[in-house]
Amino acid sequence: MDKKQLLKKWLEEEKTAHIKGWDFSHIHDRYEEENDLPWDYKDIIKKYLREEFCLLDMDTGGGEFLLSLEHPPKKTSAIEAYAPNVEFCKETLIPLGIDFKEADGNDILPFEDEKFHIVINRHGDYNPEEISRVLKSGGVFITEQVGAENDRELVKLLLQDVPEIPFPEQYLNIAVKKFEKNGFSIIEAQEAFRPIKFWDVGALVWFAHIIEWEFPNFTVKNSLENLFGAQEMLEKEGVIEGTIHRFLFVAKKK
């Protein structure tokens, strides 16, 4: 494929870089990540979750993961702030009887004090004080987070001007200290650095547009020479590889 054909393909990927919920099926089999984390987020939740418990899922996306838990809808609540996902959740979650509200995890949560037995949060914002307020005594907060150093090799590969780390406090030790200061005990905690692999530069273009906070101001035309460099890397090595940064912890309210 010559440069003109590659450019056409990459511009098409750029044009289609939109998602509902958190659906990466567009690049399924063209990239790989999170397949070898040393924990299973869903299994950890299942370990603590009981059918009679009140559950809150923060930053639920389109509710895909939440629905996979198959928790009783009348015992289930969710929040989401990203406007396209909010509308999607209204269409899919509310008719099931799930208590869905539009809200940002950093803000005051729209729920009464001590409502929940479990609050979960995968890759979303949160406020430890608010988590404490809405959890019952003995309740748990379970979160898997994207770490500060996530995808940095890929950012350097694509962007001419490499930005500062967007969330410099996203490390396990910093996160757990904030919860300990708010009256929690940490009962599980892990941190991991694992590979992310792309077998198609077009998939990387699509990914960089979706994860726009990591790749600010990225466009195909602004980064064209970098993309050709990435294509050369792919042809030489058979893969473009970076590193993801994840951490997980379970905090119990005292």
C-alpha positions in Angstrom: 0.0 0.0 0.0 1.6 3.3 -1.1 1.5 6.5 0.9 -1.5 7.9 -0.9 -3.5 4.8 -0.1 -2.4 4.8 3.5 -3.4 8.5 3.9 -6.9 7.7 2.5 -7.3 4.8 4.9 -6.2 6.8 7.9 -8.4 9.7 7.1 -11.4 7.2 6.9 -10.5 5.9 10.3 -10.3 9.5 11.6 -13.7 10.2 10.2 -15.3 7.1 11.9 -13.7 7.7 15.3 -16.9 8.0 17.4 -18.3 5.5 19.9 -21.5 4.9 22.0 -20.8 3.7 25.5 -17.3 2.2 25.6 -17.5 0.1 22.5 -14.1 -0.7 20.8 -15.5 -3.3 18.5 -14.5 -1.2 15.5 -10.8 -2.2 16.1 -11.5 -5.7 17.4 -8.7 -8.1 16.3 -6.6 -5.1 15.2 -5.3 -4.3 18.6 -5.0 -5.9 22.0 -4.8 -4.6 25.6 -5.8 -5.7 29.1 -5.7 -9.4 28.2 -3.0 -10.2 30.8 -3.8 -8.0 33.8 -3.0 -9.8 37.1 -6.6 -9.4 38.3 -10.1 -9.7 36.9 -12.2 -6.7 37.8 -15.5 -8.5 37.4 -14.4 -11.5 39.5 -13.3 -9.1 42.3 -16.7 -7.3 42.3 -18.5 -10.7 42.3 -16.5 -11.6 45.4 -18.0 -8.8 47.4 -21.4 -8.3 45.7 -24.5 -9.9 47.2 -28.0 -10.0 45.5 -29.5 -7.9 48.3 -26.8 -5.2 48.2 -27.4 -1.7 46.7 -24.9 -1.2 44.0 -23.7 2.1 42.3 -21.7 2.0 39.1 -19.9 5.4 38.5 -19.0 6.5 34.9 -21.0 3.5 33.6 -20.3 4.4 29.9 -23.2 2.8 28.1 -23.9 0.4 31.0 -22.4 -2.5 29.1 -20.2 -3.8 32.0 -22.9 -3.0 34.6 -25.4 -5.1 32.8 -23.0 -8.0 32.6 -23.1 -8.2 36.4 -26.8 -9.2 36.2 -27.5 -7.5 39.5 -31.2 -6.9 40.4 -32.2 -3.7 38.6 -34.1 -2.4 41.7 -30.9 -2.6 43.7 -28.8 -1.0 40.9 -27.9 2.7 40.3 -25.5 4.3 37.8 -24.2 7.7 36.8 -22.6 9.0 33.6 -21.6 12.5 32.5 -20.5 12.2 28.9 -23.5 13.5 26.9 -23.8 10.8 24.1 -23.5 8.1 26.7 -26.1 9.8 29.0 -28.7 9.5 26.2 -27.7 6.0 25.5 -28.1 5.1 29.2 -31.5 6.7 29.4 -32.6 4.5 26.5 -31.1 1.3 27.8 -30.9 1.4 31.6 -33.9 3.3 32.8 -36.4 1.0 31.0 -34.9 -1.9 32.9 -35.6 -0.3 36.2 -32.1 0.8 37.0 -31.8 4.1 38.8 -29.7 6.1 36.3 -28.7 9.7 36.8 -26.6 12.2 34.8 -23.7 13.1 37.1 -20.0 13.5 37.1 -18.0 11.4 39.6 -16.0 14.4 40.8 -19.2 16.3 41.8 -21.7 15.8 44.6 -23.3 12.4 44.0 -27.2 12.6 43.5 -27.9 10.0 46.2 -28.7 10.1 49.9 -26.2 9.3 52.7 -25.3 5.7 53.3 -27.4 4.3 50.4 -25.0 1.8 49.0 -23.2 -1.4 50.1 -20.9 -1.3 47.1 -19.7 1.5 44.7 -17.7 0.5 41.7 -15.8 2.6 39.3 -13.8 1.5 36.2 -11.6 4.2 34.7 -13.8 7.0 35.9 -13.5 10.1 38.2 -14.3 9.9 41.9 -14.3 12.0 45.0 -13.2 10.0 48.2 -15.4 12.2 50.4 -18.5 11.6 48.4 -17.8 7.9 48.1 -17.6 7.8 51.9 -20.9 9.8 52.2 -22.9 7.4 50.0 -21.5 4.2 51.3 -22.9 2.4 54.3 -20.6 1.6 57.2 -18.6 -1.5 56.2 -19.4 -0.8 52.5 -16.7 -1.2 49.8 -15.4 0.9 46.9 -13.9 -1.1 44.1 -12.0 0.6 41.3 -9.8 -0.1 38.4 -8.0 3.0 37.2 -5.8 4.1 34.3 -2.5 5.1 35.6 -0.5 8.2 34.9 2.0 6.6 32.6 -0.6 5.0 30.3 0.2 4.8 26.5 3.2 7.2 26.8 5.3 5.4 24.1 2.3 5.7 21.7 1.9 9.4 22.5 5.6 10.0 21.8 5.3 8.0 18.6 2.3 10.0 17.2 2.6 13.6 18.4 5.2 16.2 17.3 4.9 18.0 20.6 4.7 15.6 23.5 2.3 16.9 26.2 2.8 16.5 29.9 1.3 13.5 31.6 -2.4 14.5 31.8 -3.2 13.0 35.2 0.1 13.0 37.2 -1.4 11.8 40.4 -2.8 8.6 38.9 -0.6 6.2 40.9 -1.8 3.5 43.3 0.1 4.9 46.3 -1.3 8.3 45.9 -4.9 7.1 45.4 -5.0 4.8 48.4 -3.6 7.5 50.7 -6.5 9.7 49.9 -8.9 7.0 50.9 -7.1 6.2 54.1 -7.4 9.9 55.0 -11.1 9.6 54.5 -11.7 6.8 56.9 -11.2 3.7 54.7 -9.0 0.7 55.1 -7.4 -0.8 52.0 -8.2 -4.5 51.7 -6.8 -5.2 48.2 -4.4 -3.2 46.0 -2.5 -4.0 42.8 -0.7 -2.0 40.1 0.4 -3.3 36.7 2.3 -2.2 33.5 1.3 -4.4 30.5 1.7 -4.2 26.7 -0.8 -2.7 24.3 -0.3 -3.9 20.7 -1.5 -2.7 17.3 -1.3 -4.6 14.1 -2.8 -1.8 12.0 -1.8 1.9 12.0 -5.4 2.8 11.1 -6.6 1.2 14.3 -4.0 3.3 16.2 -5.4 6.4 14.4 -8.9 5.5 15.5 -7.8 4.8 19.1 -5.9 8.1 19.4 -9.0 10.0 18.5 -11.1 8.2 21.0 -8.6 8.6 23.8 -8.3 12.3 23.0 -7.1 13.4 26.4 -3.9 11.3 26.0 -3.4 12.5 22.4 -4.5 16.1 22.4 -4.9 17.9 19.1 -4.0 14.7 17.2 -5.0 14.6 13.5 -3.8 12.5 10.6 -2.5 15.6 8.7 -0.8 17.1 11.7 1.0 13.9 12.5 1.5 12.4 9.0 5.2 11.9 9.1 4.9 10.3 12.5 2.3 7.9 11.1 4.5 7.0 8.2 7.2 6.3 10.8 4.7 4.1 12.7 3.9 2.3 9.4 7.6 1.6 8.9 7.8 0.2 12.4 4.8 -2.0 11.8 6.3 -3.4 8.5 9.7 -4.0 10.1 8.6 -5.5 13.5 5.1 -6.8 12.7 3.5 -4.9 15.6 3.4 -1.4 17.2 3.7 -1.8 21.0 3.3 0.5 23.9 2.6 0.1 27.6 -0.6 0.4 29.6 -0.6 1.5 33.2 -3.4 0.2 35.5 -4.1 -0.1 39.2 -6.9 -1.6 41.2 -7.9 -1.3 44.9 -10.7 -2.2 47.2 -11.4 0.2 50.0 -13.7 -0.6 53.0 -15.4 2.2 54.9 -14.7 1.8 58.6 
